[in-house]
Amino acid sequence: MNRLNHATIKIHNLRLRTFIGFNPEEKLKQQDVVINIEISYRINDAVLSDRLEGALNYRDITKQVIQLVENGRFLLLEKLVADILNICSADPLVLKASVCVDKPHALRFADSVSLTLNYDAETNRSINLLEKAS
């Protein structure tokens, strides 16, 4: 029996454009966002034997995130991050997920502003936040 029971997938610096913000110019012009995702999920012996059963499909998750971000309009960074986290934590195999979104050049003299939200299946700590944000 294998002692490995979970794996972590990290998606680094997914660079997309979306409408984000509530200022008039932000509503008219797409802005860059940089997304970092970390997902821990349960694995089984099938995955460790190089079989697809029990694997988390990070390509499908990334496609869903791209679709959401590029076709969405968001007033608040919190809503955008919560919606991405909802996608990342939807699979029942997911134990924990963390999403950080940077909004470059959001503040003068700062490289970016970022917001991070976390999901923990054991405590369901982000569920109420996700329900309110959706």
C-alpha positions, -999 to +999 in steps of 0.1 A: +000+000+000+013+034-009+018+060+018+013+090-006-023+103-003-023+137-018-007+158-045-005+195-051-008+212-085+005+247-089-004+270-118+020+299-119+014+333-134-015+327-157-017+361-175-052+371-187-072+402-195-106+411-181-128+440-172-122+446-135-129+477-114-157+502-109-141+534-122-155+545-156-122+539-174-119+504-159-154+495-172-144+504-207-109+488-211-097+454-202-069+451-177-042+425-171-045+401-142-020+375-131-034+344-115-017+319-093-035+287-082-026+259-059-048+228-055-042+199-032-062+168-040-065+131-029-046+107-051-049+069-053-027+040-065-042+043-100-026+078-104+007+065-091+005+036-117+003+063-144-035+058-151-059+086-155-085+075-129-083+097-099-062+124-115-073+160-113-074+175-148-056+208-144-060+216-181-098+215-178-096+237-147-074+262-165-097+264-195-127+271-172-107+298-154-097+314-188-133+313-200-145+330-167-119+357-167-118+366-204-156+367-207-164+382-173-169+417-159-161+423-123-163+453-100-143+438-072-111+417-071-128+397-043-156+385-067-131+375-094-110+355-069-140+339-053-153+328-087-120+313-097-117+295-063-152+281-069-139+265-101-107+252-085-125+236-055-155+220-074-140+185-078-147+163-048-111+151-048-099+187-039-088+189-003-075+225-003-072+253-029-057+287-029-061+314-055-042+347-057-049+373-083-026+402-089-039+434-106-007+450-119-004+488-118-036+492-097-019+517-074+006+543-083+041+534-070+031+497-065+039+468-088+004+454-082-024+448-058-033+412-050-060+392-032-058+356-020-087+334-010-084+298+003-107+267+004-104+239+029-127+209+023-123+197+059-137+229+074-155+243+043-143+277+055-147+294+021-182+280+013-201+309+029-179+334+011-183+317-022-221+315-018-223+352-010-200+361-039-218+340-066 
